[in-house]
Amino acid sequence: MKIGLIGLPKSGKTTLFNLLTGSTVPTSRYETGRGELHTGIARVPDPRVDRLSALFQPKKTTYASFEVVDLAGIAKGERAGLETKEFRNADALLHVVRAFTDPALGALDPRRDIDDLETELILADLEVVERRLARLEASIKKRRTDAEVREQEILKKLQAALEAATPLRALELSADEARVVRGFTFLSQKPILHCVNLDEKAVGEGERVVERFGLGGLTSRPHTRVGWASAVIEAEVARLAGDEQQAFLADLGLTEPALRRLLSDCYALLGLISFFTVGDDEVRAWAIPLGTRAQDAAGTVHSDMARGFIRAEVTGYDELVAAQGSFAEVRARGQLRLEGKDYVVGDGEICHIRFNVAK
């Protein structure tokens, strides 16, 4: 899974990218409109993984993760960078919104900046739709086909929404319509998390960002979330560890680094859950879409497991922890189940896949 990091220039986007991925990209590197990008991997914090790792003491502990693509700042009216292929292939967008004072940037207005960014996404998609419709019209005049006529109908529906300043994520498309337009990778169709980047003095009011900046209407939009962080504070938190970090957070009135919540929000925005595999070699969280069948979940571990799937041994996280990591005890309690290929894997379940691939 891939998250596209986007924002207006000087919003703190690249600082947040560095914190999410552990990178060291210079924050002054980018100019607007160049389409430059950097990529990194963000690990999704999960206290369940920590607990399982403490129980099994594996050689390796692996958290669920996703790729983060950091695009150059998109100034109003400058959309060239949005055509970058790696960015368009993102599964969701993380929009960093300035909510800190900077005399060089003028008065802060998160709602205005969100509307400006959404407008650029909508206009970028409208340009794609109009180009394709022009080609379809010429092609249909030469040789009319049912497939092209159907595509034209669907694109005109999208065009009408975009011209009305409606992001495509707000449209309800049938399975057939979604299939036809999937290859266009429309930006305004992607789920989006607006992350309000607060001034360090305002972190204590982080939970009030929606009402403070008049963002209430956003929270009811389809596939849209509003979160917050302070990149300056998160950079300070990242330099500390253990009790020192907890004391610093307590002074700020926070229970955990905001980045942990932000990563979890991104995970939820993508519609993902985690299942776990455990053992002496590795404890690992695997990211799968909600509603995934056991055979397909096995395929995320290895394609051979899906191809030769027999059964999945499944137990819950709470049950395994209560048994102190003993599968024998879980089995004795009748809490270890054998499930078939069509079983829908639940969040937090521990799965051991039985499979056999004939030579």
N, C-alpha and C positions, 0 to 999 in steps of 0.2 A: 504494500500500500504506500501511496505517495501523497504528501501534503505540500501544496504550493504556498510559499510564504510571500505575501504581497502587501503593498502599502504605498502611500504617497511618500515622496522624498523626505528624509530626515524624521521619519516617524519612530525610529528606534528598531526597525525591522531586522537589520543585519546584526545588531547587538543581541536581539532575541534569538536569532538563528545560531549565533555562536554559543549562547547559553543552552539552547536545546540540544545541540549536536556536539558540544565540546570543541568546536572549531575556533580558529583565530583569524577570521577574515577581517581585514581592516575596514572599519565602518565608513571611512571616507573614500573608499575605492570607487564606488559606483557613481556614474553620471546617469541622469535619467534617459530613458528611451533607447539605450544601447542593447538591451536584451541579454546582457551578461548574467550569468547565474553561477551559484555554487550549490553543491549538494552535500548532504551529511546524513547521518543516521541518528535518530532520537530513540532512546529506550524508554518504554512506558513503565513507570514505577508501579509496583504491585506488592503490597505487604504479604500477600499469600505466597508469592514466590520466595520472599525472604524467610517466611516461616517454614516452608517445605525444604528450603536449602539448609536451614538450621537442623531439621530433623534427619535429613539424609546425608549431610556432609559430602556433597558430590565433588568431583574434580572440577566441575564447571557449572556455573549458574547462568542461564540465558533468559533475559527478559524479552517480552514481545517488543517489536520495534517497527518503525516505519521510516521511509526516506523523506527527507525534507529538502525541498528545492527553493533556494533563495533567489528571487528575481530582482533586478534593479528597480529602484523606485519608479512608480508610474505617475508622472505629473499629469494634471488635467489637460486633456487634449493630445497627449503623447502616448499612443497605444502600440507603437511598433514592437516593443518588447513582449507584448502579450502573445505574439505569434510564435514565440520560442517553443519548439516541439516538446522539450522535456517538461516545460511548465504546463502546456495544454494537456499533457497526459496525466497530470495530477488527479487524484481521486477526490480531493477536497481542498478548500482554500482556507488559509489562516491569515486574516487581514489584521495587520498591526495598525492601531489607530492612535495618533498622538493625543495625549491628555496631560502634557507637561508644558510648562512655560518656556518659550524660546523667543526672545525679542526679534530674532532674525526671521521668524516664521509668522509673526503676527498673532492675533488672538486665537486661542485654541477653541475649536468647535468640533468635537467628535462626530456629532450627527451630520454636520455639513460634509466632513471628510468621508464618512461612510457613504453618503449619497453620491458624492463625486466619484468615489471608487466604483460603486455599483453602476453608475452611468457609463464609465469607461468599459466595464465588462459587457454591458448591454450593447453599446455601440460596436465593440469589437465583434460580438456575435452577429449583430445586424449586418455588418459588412460581409461576413462569411455567407450568411443566408442570401443576401442580395446577389453576390457573385455567382453562387450556385443556381439561383433561380434564373438568372440571365442565361447561363449555359443550358439549363433544362429547357427553357423556352425555345432556344435555337434548335436543340436536338429534337424536341417534340414536333416542331414544324417540319423537320426532314423525315422523321420516322417515329410515329407515335407508338409507345409501348405502355402497357398497363403499369409496369414498375415505375417508370419515370413520371407518369401522371399521378400515381399515388404519392411519390416523393414530393412532387410539386404541391400537392394539396397539403401535405403535412408541413412543408416549409412555409407556405403562406400562412398557416395557422401560427407558426412560430414568429413569423415576420410581424403579424398583427400585434402579438403580445409585446414584442420588443419595441415596436413603434409607440406602444402605449407605456413605455418605460417599466415593463414588468419583467423581472428576471425569469429565466426559463425554469428555474427550480420551483417556481410557484405554479407552474402548469401541471395539470394531471394528464399524463400521456398514457395511452393504452400500451400493452406489451408490444404490439406490432409497430406503433408509432415510435416507441423508444428504440426498438431494434433498427428502424430505418435511419434514425438520426444519430445513432451511437458513435459512428465514425467521425462525426464533426467535432467531437470533444468541446462542446460549447462551454464557455467559462461561466456564464451566468446560470448554468444548469447545475454546477457543482455545489455540494453542501458547503456552507461557509461559516466560519467562527470569527466574529469580530472581537479582537483582543484589545481592550482599552489599556494603553500603556501610560500608567499613572506617574505623576510626580512623586518623588520619594516621600514628601510630607503628607501625601494623600492616601498612603497604603492602608491606614486604619479605617478608611471609608470605602475600601474596595468593594464591599458587598452592596454598596449603594450606587454604583456607577450607572445602573440603568435609570434610576429616578433622577440622579444628579444631572445627567446629561440628556435627559429626555429620550431615552432609547427604548421605552416600553413597547412601542409598535414593532420593533425588530424581533422581539422574543416570540411573537406569535406568527412570524413568517415561517413558511415551510422550509425545513432543512437549514435552519439558521439558528445560531447560538451567539450569545454575548458573554465574554469572559473578561478577565482583567489580570494585569500583572504590572510590576514596575521593574523595567529592565535594569535600572540603576541599583535598586535594592537586591534584585536577584543576583546581580554580579557580586555584591557584597556577601550574600548568603553562600554563593558557590565557593568563596575563598575560605569559608569556615567549615568545621566538621564537629560531629559529636555534640558534647554538652555546650561548647562555645556557640555552635550554630543554633541550638535550641534556645539558649539564653537570649541570643540576638533576636530570634523570631518572637520570643515571649515579650520582649521589650516593645516590639512593633504590634503586639496583639494578634499575631498569626500563629496557627498551630502547625503549619508546614509551609515549605517553599511554594509560592504560587505556581511555579513551573510544573510541579507534580499535578496540580489540579488542571492546568492548561493541557498537559499531555493526555490526561484522562478524558478531558472534554473532546480533544481531537479524536481519540479512540472511539468514544461514543458517537461522535458526529459521523464517523465512517460506518457506523452500525456494526462494530466489531465486538466480539467477546473473546475470552481466553479459555482454552483448556490446557491441562498440564500433563507432561510426561515426567516421571520421576525415577531415580535410580542412583546407584553409586557413581556412575560416570557423569550424569548430568541431570539437573532439574531445569525444566524449560517450559516457558509459556508460549503457546502457539496461538496466533491471531487468526480467527475465522469469522465470517459473517454470521450474524444471528440467524438461526434456522438451518445451519449446515448439517447435512446427514453424516453419519459416522464414517461411511466409506470415503466421502469427500474430505472429511477432517483428516483421515488417515493419509490421504494424498498430500496434505500440507507437510507431513513429516517425511514421506518418501513416496514416489510414484508407485514403487513396487508394492507398498502396503495397500494402496487403493486397488491395484490390479489383482492382487492375490488375497484380498480381504476375506476373512472367515468370520470372525467375531471381534467385538471390542469388550474388554473387561473394564467396567466403569464403576467408580465410586465418587462420592462427593468430597469436596475439600474438607468440610467440617468433620465428616466421618473419619477421614484418614488422620486428621490432626488429633481427634479425640482418641484414636487408637495408637497415638505416638508413632505414626508412620508404619505400623505393622499391618501388612496386607493379610497375614494369617489371622490377625485379630479381627480385621474388617470382615473377612470371609466367615469367621466363626459367628459374628454378629448378624450374618445374613445381609450385609450391606454392600457386597460386591456382586454386581449384576453382569450377566452376559447379554449383550445387545447386538442386533443385526445391523446390516448395512443401511437400513432406512431410519434407524434411530436418530433423533435430532439431539445433537450434543448441547448440553447446557453450560452456562458460564461457570467456570471454576471447577468443572469435573476433571477427575484424573482418569486418563484413558490408557489402557495397555492394549495394543492392537495385535491380534492373532492373524497371521497371514501366511500364505504359502504360494510361492511363484514357481511353477514347474519349469524345469530346464528345457 
